[in-house]
Every structure is written in structure tokens, then in C-alpha cells.
């Protein structure tokens, strides 16, 4: 057992691999008494050294981290998602599955077996907790014990091999809208859009055709439309078969916006509009309609995720940071150009809104960021430069405030937790996992969502390091 000496497997990014329970975590400050639920987040934590030394951070095995909060107390639980991949590799005592999303690099004994790592995000819907990875189907987990229940296909209604890591929930209707791309695993231009009722039943699937075969990591949802941004993070299947990276950035392609009405049979009404410029949508805040206009709020970067995948035209290119932009589309004039407005002049990623207001105009935007005026940048890691701050942009005032996590500290994605009984937008808390890199340890920080600069309401200290993660959610149990 020896992991490669690369950024992905060394230092603070090194695999943790520990499934553990820690009762009554130390708390600095006071956990709000109203909080009763689970903070749950997903991470990519390699269970075994990879078959290839240059393996990606994205290729780790799904490790779920849960902090149970009730009566001012907090308890930690971590468990691997027991995917077929993890089970087979534990039996063998070594890695059997090869490069990221590349079946042609697997060991002969697992050809045709399920490669799902279930490592990207989670969703709570219809009374089920699902671990998600966009290259595979969901995996259901027990929300209390984190025990793996098994692959979830919505009672046989999901026929796609893939399901997004970023489904959208409509707070007004309770409906979940999701999608799959490369739905038969092999790269193509088909996208299937799934409509899931509040009780968790998949009621219909619509099929659309994208302009070219690309990564489709996120989507946007407004009251009447599902919106896709197709970016030139291309998959060329011949390159995959030759053992090259699964995606590459090719800015000779344009970025396109696909707008699909939400009503039944809407795929036939799909409209494709050229974006204002070639860019990559990293993650989205929200979409909303007003006076015949459709607004798309999202983070965009001028490059692809070059920390993970190459630029085919410029191999020496370096990934550029994302900024938040609003694209505005005139729904009544197909020939009108898409307008672009920068929301705020601050780099950022991992966007968050008060999800109770999703599909409507929102004024509060939270995100991970850096602010050299508050503290120095941290060394580049396997996902790029770590955050040192969380940011809050108030669109009503134009003000940006920051929470600086401290020296050698890196906050991750902010998760909004509504205050029980509260109705105002942004009335609640932010939860963020914070890496204490110098101590090789992790905290969960709770902040007043509308007053980040006041510092933490509570710091929930973990006596161990949990692996850097991607996306998390809050699940109320009260």
C-alpha cells in the first residue's frame, strides 16, 4: 500500500480512508438550539492507491461525512458508499478500476462491472438520501446510519446509465428536475431530463440533443424552464479509447444555452441560443423570470477545469478563476443577443442561495473565495487554489462581506440552513467545513448567513481530518 507522491495523494489532500464515529464533538461558541438535523457532505477519498499515478482527485471513492446536530450537541460519522467498485476492490485488496470514467483502462476481472464512485454530492428528496455522481445512477443511503441501501433507479423508471450530481428542487411545487448526459456511458449528444414528483416517483423523461458531446455538470431551473449551458469541455471517444483524458477543453467550439419549457412534451420546443462568449459554467446560483426576460446567475470561467483536464489547443494553459455573471435572455425575441452583467467583482466558486427562494429573484449570494487583504493565498492543491474565505454578496446594497477562516485554514462550499420559522431570504446560518491545514484537522463552522464578518456562531471541532469534499446539504429532522 503506497499512494503516489502527487498533489492528489499528499499533504492535506492525502486519502483519509477512516470510517469512524466521534460522539459529542468539542464546540467553541454555541450551536443554535433550533438546529435539529444532519449536515451531510460527499467527498472523493481513494480507498486504494490508483492504478495510474496521475489519477485525478475526481476519481476517488465516495466518502460521506455526517455531523448530527441536536440540542446543541454535534456527533461525527463517516462512511464509504459501498459501491460495487469499493466492494470488489476491498475483496481484491487493490485498485481494479482504472482512469477517470475510462472503462478501457480497467483490470480484466472487472470488465463490465459498475464503476460508480458516488463521490460528488447528495440530495434529500421524497424521503430518500441519494449519493450522486454524474457518471452513474444514484445510490441510496440510510440518512441516520449512512449504511448503503443500494443503487436507486426510481422503481425501474430510470433507464439512463447516468444521473446528474446537481438536480434542482422547486420549493414551490416540491418537484425535482434532474438530467443525465452520456446516458449509455459512451459519449454522445443525448441529454435525458427527468421530472421527479415530491413523493420521489419519476413521472416522465424528456430527451434533447446537445450541440456537441460535452461535460454537462450543472443546470438551471426557473419557474417555467430548465436551462442547460453547453461548454467546450469535449469528450472525444476515440481519444478515450486511446487512453487519453476523458475530457479536454477546446475553445474553437462556442458555448450554447439550451432552454426547455417544463411542461410535458417540451423537448420539441427546445431552443438553443449562442452564449455571449465562449466560457465554462462551473456551478450555478439560480434562474428566474421577470417581464418576459430569463435571468441566469452562475459562475463562469474563460477556461475549462484545466486543473483536471487539458486544453487541447494550448497544453501550457493555466486554469483561470471563475467570476459570477448574469446572462439575460429576451424570451420574446429569438434574435436578441444575450446580455451579460457581472454580478460582483470577486473571484468565487461553490455558489449558494437561500434555496427556499430558488426559481425566484434572489438578493443574497454566498460563495467560496480568496481575499489577499485578509490573508495570504494557500498553495495550489489538486482542485486548484483552496479558498481562504467565504463571501456574501447583497444585491440590494451591492456590498460584499467576508468570513476569513484564519491562517492555514481553508473553508469549503457554504451550505445555507434556514432558521426554523424564519421567512425572510437569508434568515439562517451558513455551514462550512474548514480545513485546519497546519493542524491536519477539520472543523465545521456555523455563521450567521447575513453577518459573515461577525465570525462564527459556533465552531464544531473535529479531532481528526476528514477528506476535502465537494458538495453538502442540510437535512432537517425536527
ABEGO torsion letter per residue (X at the ends): XBBBBBAAABEAABBAGBBBBBBGBBBBEBBBAABBEBBBBBBBBBABBBABAABBAAABBBBBBBBBBBGGBBBBBBBBBBBAAAAAAAAAGBBABBBBGBAAABBAAABGBBABAGAABBBBBGGBBBBBBAABBBBBBBAAAGBBAEBBAGGGABABABBBABBBBBAAAGBBBBBBBGAAGBBBABBBBBBBBAAGBBABBBBBBBABBBBBABBBBBAABBBBBBBABBBBAAAAAAGBBABBBBAABBBBBBBBBABBGAAAABBBBBBABBBBBABBABBBBBGGBBBBBBBBBABBBAAABBBAABAABBBBBBBBBBBBBBAABAABBBBBBBABBBBBBGBBBBAAABGBBBABBBBBBBBAAABBBBBBBAAEBBBABBBBBBAAAGBBBBBBAEBGBBBBBBBBBBBBGBABBGBEBBBBBBBBAAAGBBBBBBBBAABAAAEBABBBBBABBBBBBBBBBBBBAX
